[in-house]
Amino acid sequence: MGEDLVGLQAEFPAFTIWEEQMPGRVRYVARSRLGGINPHTVITADLDELRGALQPSRAAGQGGEHTVCATEPNIARMYTYWLQGKDHYAVDRAAASKILERFPEVAEVARANRAFVTRAVRYLADQGITQFLDIGSGLPARPNVHETARSVTPGARVVYVDLDPVVLAHARALLAVDKNVGVVAGDVRDPARFLRAVAGTGVIDSIRPTGVLLTSLLHFLTAAEADTAAAVLREWMAPGSYLVISAGTATGTDPELIRLLQDAYGDTAPVTGRTEKEIEAWFDGLILVDPGLVKVWAWRPETWRRPATTRARFLAGVGYKPSDTLPWSP
Ligand SMILES: C[S@@+](CC[C@H](N)C(=O)[O-])C[C@H]1O[C@@H](n2cnc3c(N)ncnc32)[C@H](O)[C@@H]1O
């Protein structure tokens, strides 16, 4: 057994860590000795990556039991690579770089999307929204939603929801800074269930207006799943709430890019290219605030410049749920 492996075993006593000989390669497996440690299992060919994946478990120390697989590309980690974040593995970098070789603008789109999230949250906070539900929240990316919201309204409340164990571990360790920030393990494909878990946090009061974020998420669902999720959330939102959506669209996007993304994510998630009209329907019954459903960098731009090439078309919009009389007293 190598010294590095022995060192890692000593560093993470809460885990059983061993080496497995595979045909032509070696892989390492770490499994927690206790329930409730997140991540529960990590599998990787690289000891440094194993150390990186186990680190959040120290600070997080709670949550469900999940498997972190560092041998398959992962949505949140590829996105963070394009955003120039640091929490990604070799397999994510390889898959993300392969897409950039053919479509370098994908990294610009990812950054434009993240800049849109910040502008939209600031806009909502300026409109008086004090509680936010960020679904498919991703790995921490400065500024995070609660940081942006609190730059306008100190004490703003945020619940982050994601299904990825790495995202949840980082969120519990880095984002849940006080009792007004919640982190929920939830799947947007089962909205009734995750909304019950959100209610259980006590952070968000569903009869008050909420800023609901579904950014860069719905294209990772089938058409039926995405339409249902958007409809359930529109219904759940109290009058006076806002729905923030961004998503890739098949309308105007090079079909080869959609195929490449489908190959990259494989069995992890579908990549569904919806038309612009289908995306607009996610806002049914809401009032689209100016400038409507537009390319992601064109939504109330500040300093963001339009990318030179636009073979990846990514749309963004913010819908308002109207109300004449609010059902709560301010
Ligand atoms: C590309 S990231 C977007 C992060 C962030 N919303 C943003 O726009 O910057 C997509 C996130 O959605 C999460 N996700 C994918 N499918 C999901 C599902 N069915 N339910 C909840 N989260 C999901 C992934 O784990 C990932 O963290």
Ligand as a Chemical Component Dictionary entry (heavy atoms), coordinates in Angstrom:
data_LIG
# 
_chem_comp.id                   LIG 
_chem_comp.type                 NON-POLYMER 
_chem_comp.pdbx_formal_charge   0 
_chem_comp.three_letter_code    LIG 
# 
loop_
_chem_comp_atom.comp_id 
_chem_comp_atom.atom_id 
_chem_comp_atom.alt_atom_id 
_chem_comp_atom.type_symbol 
_chem_comp_atom.charge 
_chem_comp_atom.model_Cartn_x 
_chem_comp_atom.model_Cartn_y 
_chem_comp_atom.model_Cartn_z 
_chem_comp_atom.pdbx_ordinal 
LIG C1  C1  C 0  -25.465 24.350 -14.502 1  
LIG S1  S1  S 1  -25.764 24.290 -12.776 2  
LIG C2  C2  C 0  -26.594 25.857 -12.521 3  
LIG C3  C3  C 0  -26.257 26.493 -11.188 4  
LIG C4  C4  C 0  -26.997 27.805 -10.905 5  
LIG N1  N1  N 0  -28.439 27.604 -10.898 6  
LIG C5  C5  C 0  -26.640 28.886 -11.896 7  
LIG O1  O1  O 0  -27.454 29.195 -12.784 8  
LIG O2  O2  O -1 -25.551 29.455 -11.803 9  
LIG C6  C6  C 0  -27.151 23.154 -12.696 10 
LIG C7  C7  C 0  -27.407 22.618 -11.284 11 
LIG O3  O3  O 0  -28.659 21.930 -11.282 12 
LIG C8  C8  C 0  -28.543 20.766 -10.496 13 
LIG N2  N2  N 0  -29.567 19.800 -10.936 14 
LIG C9  C9  C 0  -29.580 19.070 -12.069 15 
LIG N3  N3  N 0  -30.684 18.316 -12.111 16 
LIG C10 C10 C 0  -31.400 18.589 -10.984 17 
LIG C11 C11 C 0  -32.628 18.130 -10.458 18 
LIG N4  N4  N 0  -33.353 17.227 -11.112 19 
LIG N5  N5  N 0  -33.056 18.631 -9.271  20 
LIG C12 C12 C 0  -32.306 19.545 -8.595  21 
LIG N6  N6  N 0  -31.126 20.020 -9.047  22 
LIG C13 C13 C 0  -30.673 19.546 -10.221 23 
LIG C14 C14 C 0  -27.129 20.290 -10.747 24 
LIG O4  O4  O 0  -26.684 19.433 -9.706  25 
LIG C15 C15 C 0  -26.371 21.606 -10.798 26 
LIG O5  O5  O 0  -25.908 21.966 -9.536  27 
# 
loop_
_chem_comp_bond.comp_id 
_chem_comp_bond.atom_id_1 
_chem_comp_bond.atom_id_2 
_chem_comp_bond.value_order 
_chem_comp_bond.pdbx_ordinal 
LIG C1  S1  SING 1  
LIG S1  C2  SING 2  
LIG S1  C6  SING 3  
LIG C2  C3  SING 4  
LIG C3  C4  SING 5  
LIG C4  N1  SING 6  
LIG C4  C5  SING 7  
LIG C5  O1  DOUB 8  
LIG C5  O2  SING 9  
LIG C6  C7  SING 10 
LIG C7  O3  SING 11 
LIG C7  C15 SING 12 
LIG O3  C8  SING 13 
LIG C8  N2  SING 14 
LIG C8  C14 SING 15 
LIG N2  C9  SING 16 
LIG N2  C13 SING 17 
LIG C9  N3  DOUB 18 
LIG N3  C10 SING 19 
LIG C10 C11 SING 20 
LIG C10 C13 DOUB 21 
LIG C11 N4  SING 22 
LIG C11 N5  DOUB 23 
LIG N5  C12 SING 24 
LIG C12 N6  DOUB 25 
LIG N6  C13 SING 26 
LIG C14 O4  SING 27 
LIG C14 C15 SING 28 
LIG C15 O5  SING 29 
# 
